[in-house]
């Protein structure tokens, strides 16, 4: 190999090592692998944003949320209660309805067709048997504008 080729490879190697050292690992970004049980899991947490203002101005309600220490999956039944890391789903109630809407997508909650005026949406995390997870609920209040 020529000196020029060796220098080029050396520069690439040094550049790659610097880049690799600065890059985040998959675990840094995504968290622990969901394939390994977690002993003494921390409590599930639900983080909810207010409705997206630009969409609300058009009469559409987009509520973004994220979870910590629970994976939103379409898995149900008593056997799923022992799965680790924890699995569950989202229940939400619009304007005090007595039954939940069940969501397993993990995506933004979208509501359309609500009448103008004030509304509330209660979001809660639930386990695989539909039991609400203690401390993992939030209420979002908003007003749909007149058209």
C-alpha positions as CSV (number, residue, x, y, z in Angstrom):
1,X,0.0,0.0,0.0
2,X,1.3,3.5,-0.8
3,X,2.0,6.1,1.8
4,X,-0.9,8.2,0.5
5,X,-3.3,5.3,1.0
6,X,-2.0,4.6,4.5
7,X,-2.4,8.3,5.4
8,X,-6.0,8.3,4.0
9,X,-6.9,5.2,6.0
10,X,-5.3,6.7,9.1
11,X,-7.2,9.9,8.7
12,X,-10.4,7.9,8.2
13,X,-9.7,5.8,11.3
14,X,-9.0,8.8,13.5
15,X,-12.2,10.6,12.1
16,X,-14.3,7.5,12.7
17,X,-13.0,7.1,16.3
18,X,-13.8,10.7,17.1
19,X,-17.3,10.3,15.5
20,X,-17.9,7.0,17.3
21,X,-16.9,8.5,20.7
22,X,-19.3,11.4,20.3
23,X,-22.3,9.3,19.0
24,X,-25.0,8.2,21.5
25,X,-25.6,4.5,21.9
26,X,-28.9,3.0,21.1
27,X,-29.4,2.5,24.9
28,X,-28.8,6.2,25.4
29,X,-31.5,7.1,23.0
30,X,-34.1,4.3,23.3
31,X,-33.5,3.1,26.9
32,X,-32.9,-0.5,28.0
33,X,-33.8,-3.3,25.6
34,X,-37.4,-4.4,26.0
35,X,-36.2,-8.0,25.8
36,X,-34.7,-8.2,29.3
37,X,-36.7,-8.2,32.5
38,X,-36.3,-5.2,34.8
39,X,-36.2,-6.0,38.5
40,X,-38.0,-3.5,40.7
41,X,-39.4,-1.4,37.8
42,X,-39.9,2.2,38.7
43,X,-43.6,3.4,38.5
44,X,-45.2,4.0,35.2
45,X,-45.5,7.7,34.2
46,X,-47.7,9.5,31.7
47,X,-46.6,12.8,30.3
48,X,-49.3,14.7,28.4
49,X,-49.0,17.9,26.3
50,X,-51.8,20.4,25.9
51,X,-53.6,20.2,22.5
52,X,-51.6,21.4,19.5
53,X,-52.7,25.0,19.2
54,X,-52.7,25.2,15.4
55,X,-55.0,22.2,15.1
56,X,-57.2,23.3,17.9
57,X,-57.8,26.6,16.1
58,X,-59.2,24.5,13.2
59,X,-61.5,22.6,15.6
60,X,-59.3,19.5,15.7
61,X,-57.9,18.2,19.0
62,X,-54.5,16.6,18.8
63,X,-53.1,15.5,22.2
64,X,-49.6,14.2,22.2
65,X,-48.3,12.0,25.1
66,X,-45.5,9.8,26.0
67,X,-45.0,7.1,28.7
68,X,-42.1,6.1,30.9
69,X,-41.6,2.7,32.4
70,X,-44.5,1.1,30.4
71,X,-44.7,0.1,26.8
72,X,-48.0,0.7,25.0
73,X,-48.9,-2.5,23.2
74,X,-52.1,-4.5,22.2
75,X,-51.4,-7.1,24.9
76,X,-54.2,-8.1,27.2
77,X,-55.0,-10.6,30.0
78,X,-53.7,-11.8,33.3
79,X,-50.6,-13.5,31.9
80,X,-49.4,-10.1,30.6
81,X,-49.3,-8.7,34.1
82,X,-46.0,-10.5,34.7
83,X,-44.4,-9.3,31.5
84,X,-41.3,-7.1,32.2
85,X,-40.6,-4.5,31.1
86,X,-44.2,-3.5,31.9
87,X,-46.9,-3.4,29.1
88,X,-50.2,-1.6,29.1
89,X,-52.4,0.7,27.1
90,X,-54.1,4.1,27.2
91,X,-57.7,4.8,28.3
92,X,-59.2,8.1,27.6
93,X,-62.5,9.7,28.5
94,X,-64.0,12.7,26.7
95,X,-66.2,15.1,28.7
96,X,-66.8,12.7,31.6
97,X,-68.0,9.7,29.6
98,X,-68.4,6.7,31.8
99,X,-66.5,4.2,29.6
100,X,-63.0,4.5,28.3
101,X,-61.8,4.6,24.7
102,X,-58.9,2.1,24.6
103,X,-55.9,3.0,22.6
104,X,-52.9,0.7,22.0
105,X,-51.2,2.7,19.2
106,X,-48.9,4.9,21.4
107,X,-49.7,7.7,18.9
108,X,-51.3,11.1,19.3
109,X,-54.9,11.1,20.5
110,X,-57.0,12.8,17.8
111,X,-60.5,14.1,18.4
112,X,-62.7,15.7,15.7
113,X,-66.3,16.8,15.7
114,X,-66.5,18.2,19.2
115,X,-68.9,21.1,19.5
116,X,-67.4,24.6,20.1
117,X,-66.8,25.3,23.8
118,X,-65.0,23.8,26.8
119,X,-64.1,20.2,27.0
120,X,-62.0,17.8,29.1
121,X,-60.2,14.7,28.3
122,X,-58.9,12.4,31.0
123,X,-56.0,10.1,29.9
124,X,-54.9,7.2,32.1
125,X,-52.5,4.3,31.7
126,X,-54.0,0.9,32.2
127,X,-52.5,-2.5,32.7
128,X,-53.2,-5.5,30.5
129,X,-56.4,-6.2,32.5
130,X,-57.7,-2.7,32.0
131,X,-57.0,-1.7,35.6
132,X,-55.9,1.9,35.8
133,X,-52.2,2.3,36.9
134,X,-52.1,4.3,40.1
135,X,-50.6,7.8,39.6
136,X,-50.5,7.6,35.8
137,X,-53.4,9.8,34.7
138,X,-53.9,13.4,33.6
139,X,-56.8,15.7,32.7
140,X,-56.5,18.0,29.7
141,X,-58.9,21.0,29.6
142,X,-59.3,23.0,26.4
143,X,-61.9,25.0,24.4
144,X,-62.8,24.3,20.8
145,X,-63.3,27.8,19.1
146,X,-66.4,28.9,17.2
147,X,-66.1,28.5,13.5
